């Protein structure tokens, strides 16, 4: 009986992380709301705690670099169980 109570208690803390596709889609939505760039201008990969954004457009990279704090805070608000710490830009 006590084992069942402990199991029920621990289930409250069992968080399933969102899939990387869901994170990438949400990040693409955030970027499209903040900027006028389309999704064809960049590629996104998410591997916690780093978000990888690749683009050949240097203006896009500069805009994203200057606003990475806002991007990360919006992503943390959408997914509070995930620990995003930085954005890394690749070409």
Secondary structure as UniProt FT lines:
FT   HELIX           2..11
FT   TURN            12..13
FT   HELIX           20..34
FT   HELIX           39..41
FT   STRAND          43..47
FT   TURN            48..49
FT   STRAND          50..54
FT   HELIX           58..66
FT   HELIX           68..78
FT   TURN            80..81
FT   STRAND          86..90
//
